[in-house]
């Protein structure tokens, strides 16, 4: 860490000389965080945040298989491989829970760790067949988006933008079904909504979102991006549509501030973006008008004061 200088760490990155490096990284960070946060809210309200962790790790075997077969880590085939791996993971978790005495949280832990371990074994066996190593799997490399020769719009940004727009579009199209099944699956089934298939579809699309973020932020950081923006938004509002919009605000603020803090501290950019996002969550946790710790403490103090005055 060096002494903070406003010009060096805030103004200079947006100068004409550095703009071509700064903008792609910040935009990619926002797109990835926004897509993860958007679908993460749908997981949190169903109390399936741990499933997001499971999917983010268990898609690795699908990615490795497609990478070996097609010698590429981008494109629709990788998405299809990830969707299949995510769908298989969801089915395995359901089967282990349904046909054994294993509880859901234990089933999730068993399956996602086993799938990730299988992916690591496969990764170690393919050697240098494709450009996919352990560091890329765990932490990603978002700086690749700013490398020369990517064209006017880097393909990673194009892919992430498409995934974000499709995530938002699918949510809006199935908003009523998602809302009803999220809060009352039994009611959803009784009114003709196929809640189980909606769940499977959500898990399959979650795999797509995770893979779109995989190359930039890796399988570890993406878990935080799935949970923190949604948790932040749900602390500030009880309305689903407002929470979805707030998750986009969280993604934008944490991406911009996180990039500049990463320059200052000379740290991994995605990890720093998540750290800034965590600070925003802590602020919401303390200061949320409805659910914040500080308003709750003040309300209790006011109630105690009123009770003392009534007793007097």
C-alpha positions as CSV (number, residue, x, y, z in Angstrom):
1,X,0.0,0.0,0.0
2,X,1.3,3.5,-0.8
3,X,0.2,6.9,0.5
4,X,-3.1,7.9,-1.0
5,X,-3.0,10.6,-3.7
6,X,-6.3,11.7,-5.2
7,X,-4.8,12.5,-8.6
8,X,-2.9,9.2,-8.9
9,X,-5.6,6.8,-7.7
10,X,-8.8,8.6,-8.8
11,X,-8.2,11.1,-11.6
12,X,-5.3,9.5,-13.5
13,X,-7.1,6.2,-14.2
14,X,-9.7,8.1,-16.1
15,X,-7.2,10.2,-18.1
16,X,-6.9,9.8,-21.8
17,X,-3.8,7.7,-21.4
18,X,-5.4,5.2,-19.0
19,X,-9.0,5.3,-20.0
20,X,-8.8,2.3,-22.4
21,X,-7.6,0.2,-19.4
22,X,-9.9,1.5,-16.7
23,X,-13.2,1.5,-18.5
24,X,-13.3,-2.1,-19.6
25,X,-12.3,-3.4,-16.2
26,X,-14.9,-1.3,-14.4
27,X,-17.6,-2.1,-16.9
28,X,-16.9,-5.9,-16.8
29,X,-16.8,-5.8,-13.0
30,X,-20.2,-4.0,-13.0
31,X,-21.8,-6.4,-15.5
32,X,-20.6,-9.5,-13.6
33,X,-21.6,-8.2,-10.2
34,X,-25.0,-7.0,-11.5
35,X,-25.9,-10.3,-13.1
36,X,-24.8,-12.3,-10.0
37,X,-26.5,-9.9,-7.6
38,X,-29.8,-9.9,-9.6
39,X,-30.1,-13.7,-9.6
40,X,-28.6,-13.9,-6.1
41,X,-31.7,-12.1,-4.8
42,X,-33.9,-14.8,-6.2
43,X,-31.8,-17.4,-4.3
44,X,-31.8,-15.5,-1.0
45,X,-35.6,-15.1,-0.9
46,X,-35.9,-18.8,-1.4
47,X,-33.2,-19.4,1.3
48,X,-31.0,-21.1,-1.4
49,X,-27.9,-18.9,-1.0
50,X,-25.8,-22.0,-0.3
51,X,-27.1,-23.6,-3.6
52,X,-25.4,-20.7,-5.4
53,X,-22.2,-21.6,-3.7
54,X,-22.7,-25.2,-4.8
55,X,-23.5,-24.3,-8.4
56,X,-20.5,-22.0,-8.7
57,X,-18.1,-24.8,-7.8
58,X,-19.9,-27.7,-9.4
59,X,-19.9,-26.2,-12.9
60,X,-16.2,-26.8,-13.1
61,X,-16.4,-30.4,-14.6
62,X,-18.7,-29.1,-17.3
63,X,-16.3,-26.3,-18.2
64,X,-13.3,-28.5,-18.3
65,X,-15.0,-31.1,-20.5
66,X,-16.2,-28.4,-23.0
67,X,-12.8,-26.7,-22.9
68,X,-11.0,-29.9,-23.8
69,X,-13.5,-30.9,-26.6
70,X,-13.8,-27.4,-28.2
71,X,-10.4,-25.8,-27.1
72,X,-12.2,-22.7,-26.0
73,X,-13.4,-21.1,-22.7
74,X,-15.9,-18.8,-24.3
75,X,-19.0,-19.3,-26.5
76,X,-22.3,-21.1,-26.3
77,X,-20.9,-24.6,-25.8
78,X,-19.3,-23.5,-22.5
79,X,-22.6,-22.2,-21.4
80,X,-24.4,-25.4,-22.4
81,X,-21.7,-27.5,-20.5
82,X,-22.2,-25.3,-17.4
83,X,-26.0,-25.6,-17.6
84,X,-25.8,-29.4,-17.8
85,X,-23.4,-29.5,-14.9
86,X,-25.6,-27.2,-12.8
87,X,-28.7,-29.2,-13.7
88,X,-27.0,-32.4,-12.7
89,X,-25.9,-30.9,-9.4
90,X,-29.4,-29.7,-8.6
91,X,-30.8,-33.2,-9.4
92,X,-28.2,-34.9,-7.3
93,X,-28.8,-32.6,-4.3
94,X,-32.6,-33.3,-4.6
95,X,-32.0,-37.1,-4.9
96,X,-29.6,-37.3,-2.0
97,X,-32.0,-35.3,0.2
98,X,-35.2,-37.2,-1.0
99,X,-33.9,-40.8,-1.0
100,X,-31.8,-40.7,2.1
101,X,-31.9,-39.3,5.7
102,X,-29.4,-36.6,4.7
103,X,-30.5,-33.1,5.4
104,X,-30.5,-30.5,2.5
105,X,-27.5,-28.5,3.8
106,X,-25.5,-31.7,4.1
107,X,-26.6,-32.9,0.7
108,X,-25.5,-29.5,-0.8
109,X,-22.1,-29.8,0.9
110,X,-21.5,-33.4,-0.3
111,X,-22.4,-32.7,-3.9
112,X,-20.7,-29.4,-4.5
113,X,-17.5,-30.4,-2.9
114,X,-17.4,-33.7,-4.8
115,X,-18.2,-32.0,-8.1
116,X,-15.5,-29.4,-7.5
117,X,-13.0,-32.0,-6.5
118,X,-13.8,-34.0,-9.7
119,X,-13.3,-30.8,-11.7
120,X,-9.9,-30.2,-10.1
121,X,-8.8,-33.8,-10.8
122,X,-9.9,-33.4,-14.5
123,X,-8.1,-30.0,-14.6
124,X,-4.9,-31.5,-13.4
125,X,-5.1,-34.3,-16.0
126,X,-5.6,-32.1,-19.1
127,X,-2.3,-30.3,-18.4
128,X,-1.6,-27.6,-21.0
129,X,-4.4,-28.7,-23.4
130,X,-6.2,-25.4,-22.8
131,X,-5.4,-22.1,-21.0
132,X,-7.2,-23.0,-17.8
133,X,-5.2,-23.1,-14.5
134,X,-5.9,-23.2,-10.8
135,X,-5.4,-19.5,-10.3
136,X,-7.9,-18.7,-13.1
137,X,-10.4,-21.2,-11.6
138,X,-10.2,-19.7,-8.1
139,X,-9.6,-16.0,-8.6
140,X,-10.1,-15.3,-12.4
141,X,-8.3,-12.6,-14.3
142,X,-10.4,-9.5,-15.0
143,X,-7.4,-7.6,-16.4
144,X,-7.6,-9.7,-19.6
145,X,-10.6,-7.6,-20.6
146,X,-8.3,-4.6,-21.0
147,X,-5.6,-6.3,-23.0
148,X,-4.7,-5.0,-26.5
149,X,-6.2,-6.6,-29.5
150,X,-9.7,-7.1,-28.0
151,X,-11.4,-4.8,-30.5
152,X,-13.7,-1.9,-29.7
153,X,-15.9,-4.0,-27.4
154,X,-14.0,-6.9,-25.8
155,X,-15.8,-10.3,-26.2
156,X,-15.9,-10.8,-22.4
157,X,-17.9,-7.6,-22.0
158,X,-20.3,-8.5,-24.9
159,X,-20.9,-11.9,-23.3
160,X,-21.5,-10.5,-19.8
161,X,-23.8,-7.8,-21.1
162,X,-25.9,-10.3,-23.0
163,X,-26.1,-12.5,-19.9
164,X,-27.1,-9.6,-17.7
165,X,-29.8,-8.4,-20.2
166,X,-31.2,-11.9,-20.5
167,X,-31.2,-12.4,-16.8
168,X,-33.2,-9.2,-16.4
169,X,-35.5,-10.1,-19.2
170,X,-36.3,-13.6,-18.0
171,X,-37.0,-12.2,-14.5
172,X,-39.4,-9.7,-15.8
173,X,-41.1,-12.2,-18.1
174,X,-41.6,-14.7,-15.3
175,X,-41.9,-12.1,-12.5
176,X,-45.3,-13.2,-11.2
177,X,-44.4,-16.9,-11.2
178,X,-41.1,-16.2,-9.5
179,X,-42.7,-14.0,-6.9
180,X,-45.4,-16.5,-6.0
181,X,-43.2,-19.5,-5.9
182,X,-40.5,-17.7,-4.0
183,X,-42.8,-16.9,-1.0
184,X,-45.3,-19.8,-1.2
185,X,-44.4,-22.8,-3.4
186,X,-47.5,-24.7,-2.3
187,X,-49.8,-21.8,-3.5
188,X,-47.8,-21.6,-6.7
189,X,-48.4,-25.3,-7.4
190,X,-52.1,-24.9,-6.5
191,X,-52.6,-22.1,-9.1
192,X,-50.9,-24.1,-11.9
193,X,-47.4,-22.7,-11.6
194,X,-44.8,-25.5,-12.1
195,X,-42.7,-24.4,-9.2
196,X,-40.3,-27.4,-9.4
197,X,-39.5,-26.8,-13.1
198,X,-39.1,-23.1,-12.4
199,X,-36.6,-24.0,-9.7
200,X,-34.7,-26.2,-12.1
201,X,-34.7,-23.5,-14.8
202,X,-33.4,-21.0,-12.2
203,X,-30.6,-23.3,-11.3
204,X,-29.7,-23.9,-15.0
205,X,-29.6,-20.1,-15.6
206,X,-27.6,-19.6,-12.5
207,X,-25.0,-21.9,-14.1
208,X,-24.9,-19.6,-17.1
209,X,-24.4,-16.5,-14.9
210,X,-21.6,-18.2,-13.0
211,X,-19.8,-19.2,-16.1
212,X,-20.0,-15.7,-17.6
213,X,-18.3,-14.5,-14.4
214,X,-15.9,-17.4,-14.1
215,X,-13.1,-16.1,-16.3
216,X,-13.1,-12.7,-14.7
217,X,-13.6,-13.4,-11.0
218,X,-13.2,-17.1,-10.5
219,X,-15.2,-19.6,-8.5
220,X,-14.5,-18.1,-5.1
221,X,-15.2,-14.4,-5.6
222,X,-18.4,-15.2,-7.6
223,X,-20.0,-16.7,-4.5
224,X,-19.7,-13.3,-2.7
225,X,-21.1,-11.5,-5.8
226,X,-24.1,-13.8,-5.7
227,X,-24.9,-13.1,-2.1
228,X,-23.7,-9.6,-0.9
229,X,-25.6,-7.4,-3.4
230,X,-28.8,-9.2,-2.7
231,X,-28.3,-9.1,1.0
232,X,-27.6,-5.4,0.9
233,X,-30.7,-4.7,-1.2
234,X,-33.0,-6.8,1.0
235,X,-31.9,-4.9,4.1
236,X,-33.1,-1.7,2.6
237,X,-36.4,-2.8,1.1
238,X,-39.1,-5.5,1.4
239,X,-40.3,-5.1,-2.2
240,X,-38.7,-7.4,-4.7
241,X,-38.5,-5.0,-7.6
242,X,-36.9,-2.4,-5.5
243,X,-34.4,-4.9,-4.2
244,X,-33.5,-5.8,-7.8
245,X,-32.8,-2.2,-8.7
246,X,-30.8,-1.6,-5.5
247,X,-28.6,-4.6,-6.4
248,X,-27.7,-2.8,-9.6
249,X,-26.8,0.4,-7.6
250,X,-24.7,-1.8,-5.3
251,X,-22.9,-3.3,-8.3
252,X,-22.1,0.1,-9.8
253,X,-20.8,1.7,-6.7
254,X,-18.7,-1.3,-5.5
255,X,-17.2,-1.7,-9.0
256,X,-16.1,1.9,-9.3
257,X,-14.9,2.3,-5.7
258,X,-13.4,-1.2,-5.7
259,X,-11.3,-0.6,-8.8
260,X,-9.8,2.6,-7.3
261,X,-9.1,1.0,-3.9
262,X,-7.4,-1.9,-5.7
263,X,-5.1,0.5,-7.5
264,X,-4.3,2.2,-4.2
265,X,-3.7,-1.0,-2.2
266,X,-2.2,-2.9,-5.2
267,X,-4.6,-5.8,-4.7
268,X,-6.7,-8.2,-6.7
269,X,-9.5,-6.1,-8.3
270,X,-12.5,-8.5,-8.0
271,X,-11.6,-9.3,-4.4
272,X,-11.4,-5.6,-3.7
273,X,-14.7,-4.9,-5.4
274,X,-16.3,-7.6,-3.1
275,X,-14.6,-6.0,-0.1
276,X,-16.1,-2.6,-0.9
277,X,-19.4,-4.3,-1.5
278,X,-19.2,-5.9,2.0
279,X,-18.6,-2.4,3.5
280,X,-21.8,-1.2,1.8
281,X,-23.6,-4.2,3.2
282,X,-22.3,-3.4,6.7
283,X,-23.5,0.3,6.3
284,X,-26.9,-1.0,5.3
285,X,-26.9,-3.4,8.2
286,X,-26.2,-0.6,10.6
287,X,-28.2,2.2,9.0
288,X,-31.2,0.6,7.3
289,X,-34.3,2.6,8.3
290,X,-36.4,-0.6,8.8
291,X,-33.9,-3.3,9.7
292,X,-30.7,-1.5,10.7
293,X,-29.1,-2.0,14.1
294,X,-28.8,1.7,14.9
295,X,-32.5,2.6,14.2
296,X,-33.5,-0.5,16.2
297,X,-31.4,0.6,19.2
298,X,-32.7,4.1,19.0
299,X,-36.3,2.8,18.8
300,X,-35.7,0.6,21.9
301,X,-34.2,3.5,23.8
302,X,-37.2,5.7,22.8
303,X,-39.6,2.9,23.9
304,X,-37.8,2.6,27.3
305,X,-38.0,6.3,27.8
306,X,-41.7,6.3,27.1
307,X,-42.3,3.4,29.4
308,X,-40.4,5.2,32.2
309,X,-42.4,8.3,31.7
310,X,-45.6,6.3,31.7
311,X,-44.6,4.6,34.9
312,X,-43.7,7.9,36.5
